[in-house]
Amino acid sequence: MKELVIALVGQPNVGKSMLINSIANARLHVGNFSGVTVEKAEVSFVFHEHAIKIIDLPGTYSLNDYTQDEKVTKDFLENEHYDLIMNVVDATNLERNLFLTNQLLELDKKMIVALNMMDEAHKEGICIDHEQLSSILGVPCIKVSAATKRGIGKLINRTIDISHFPHEKAKLIYSDVVEEEIENLSSFLQEKNYKSDFSYREISVRLLKEEPKMYQKMHDEPIWIVMLPRIRDALNHLYLHYDTKDSAEIFAEENAAFAKGAVIETVSHKKSISRSVTEKIDALLIHKFFGIPIFIILMWALFQLTFTLGSIPMDWIDAFFVSLGNYAKTIFGNGELGSMIADGAISGVGAVIMFLPNIVILFLGIALLETTGYMARVAFLLDGFFHRFGLHGKSFIPLVTGFGCSVPAYMSARTLKNNKDRLITLFIIGFMSCGAKLPVYVLFAGAFFGKESAGNVLFLIYISGAFIGLFAAKFLKLFVFKGADEPFVMEMPKYRLPSLKLIWHTVVTKAIMYLRKAGTFILGASLLVWFASNYPKYPSIEAEYAQKIAMAQTNAEKVHLQNEQAKILLEKSYLGVVGKSTDVLFEPIGFDWKMTIAIESGLAAKEVVVSTLGVLYALGSNVDEQNESLLSEISKQIPLASAVSFIIFVMFYLPCMAASIVFAKETGSYKYLGYLVIFTTAISWGLAFIGYRITLLL
């Protein structure tokens, strides 16, 4: 008969010794661990023809090396033979006890959690959803009372069952910033096909924890030379995010946050208890009735601020680039070179940089909400709401990230361990309007609704896009990615003052990325659009109109002829040919061929939509100096119904090329990218058609 060896682990005063006596109806055999004065307690007994040996390890608050008890317990768990861990926790103080539980989960051993002292928990009005807690931790949690012996038989039976089943990994998940670095290191080890007895994730976690044994082991490996810079970058990211260089402190905070989130999800109190300041704030901010309205009001205020403050420097930037374009023409002349630089490069890039203040304000607001700890509360708050639409509560993080950029949003969906939940989230991230779409919204909102209403319109665009995304998620859950819902736990950090250093790093990084696009990719796209809109040349048409303009009697007649010439040449250009060849697909939703070209150019990058419109409409009517503003041209040349349709289409159609490639990688197959193309195109075209027709009726 093979003996089942159980390592009994728990914090001091959780009733481990009483539990063993209740299980085995025998006294402990007490001795010392080899070489130390720490007591070693164990008991052997037979339960339903199963030989069982329980080793009661010294009570410890954590698996550190601070005390001799901790050293003994940690050394035994890492180096000695046993079949599984039985973690005893105090049900009346679950959050504190789960701190050790999280560290035990990191050992990746078979494990069961005994929720002891349930009799006392009931007296205190504490209710624990042990099934939900089991789902969150990924290991069985059994309610027991060593004092009354309730649940003891179930605990032992379940322990024996676990010993016979194959080992399944626990569900310990860290915050997004830590998970991102774990994924980066794990992916690198996988690319290098690194051979080890440890999993790539376990190696990555230990490296981020700066464990000396793991560093010593890898130091002698050839991979260390190229691995070290990546480890440094990962650690520097964590140091900056947590404002400390103590990795033990970082992971202690992670474990505490996970424990707090698990308790919030699984523990309720029938009796009132005194609350901390944080709990009092949470009582309001994550209130089941007031929480969501408060969040909506905060988002509304952020978008109002984004447009109102952002519009002030926009006019200055716009005037600067207009002047710069005119100055370029005085240097390079009004010929091809001058037109390419002024109407192509400067006009296209300027149309994008003009919206940098809006981008900065939006990122600043989101960074403030994240660093104070509020965003984690919103994720918890929206969990029940999200489940109605087939989404996981933790989907909130990648969806909110999607308001900044779809690329990191797709990558952050890795924290969703259930494949169906992750795929649904990935498919609707594009419905959260990224920062690159903001210039399009600001341009059209300012042109058609005025500055006094533009902030409200902007807020409506973002909120409606998010709601349509939720209904799309419900559709996918019902008809495509069917399956049971996964339990939700979100790390609940303490409220803290905003970290100016971290906010500065976040905002500056995003702004630099935006400007880098404007100075490289968008510059190239603008020049390409300029070339396609100016070639091929038609000397006969130009000569004919030159003669007509020379014979014109009034200045207004000359302007009319110049605009007519520009329109004919544009329609006959390469860009006009492409636009008109696909225009039939977009005519039902009110697009002209210029709008069609702008939408198609946005498949490369959404910022290019504005730069394309800047190049195209700079060649249209009213090209005198007083009407060179793109906003003015848009409002004059595009009907309101077409503008509404255009905004709706931009809200929902396929993300940029870079994001699409990342989407394909995260889903694991390019077939899903094909599905995304069909899915987003059908929704964007259909909703744009409805919006266009309703606006025409109104």
Helices and strands as residue ranges (DSSP letters): E 4-10, H 16-24, E 29-32, E 39-47, E 50-56, H 68-79, E 84-90, G 91-93, H 94-105, E 111-116, H 118-123, E 126-128, H 130-137, E 141-143, H 152-164, H 176-191, H 200-208, H 212-219, H 224-242, H 247-266, E 267-269, H 277-285, H 291-332, H 336-339, I 340-346, H 347-353, H 356-371, H 374-381, H 383-387, G 393-395, H 396-401, H 406-412, G 413-415, H 419-428, G 429-431, H 438-449, H 451-479, H 500-519, H 521-534, H 539-551, H 555-572, H 574-586, G 587-589, H 593-601, H 607-617, G 625-627, H 630-637, H 640-652, H 657-667, H 670-697
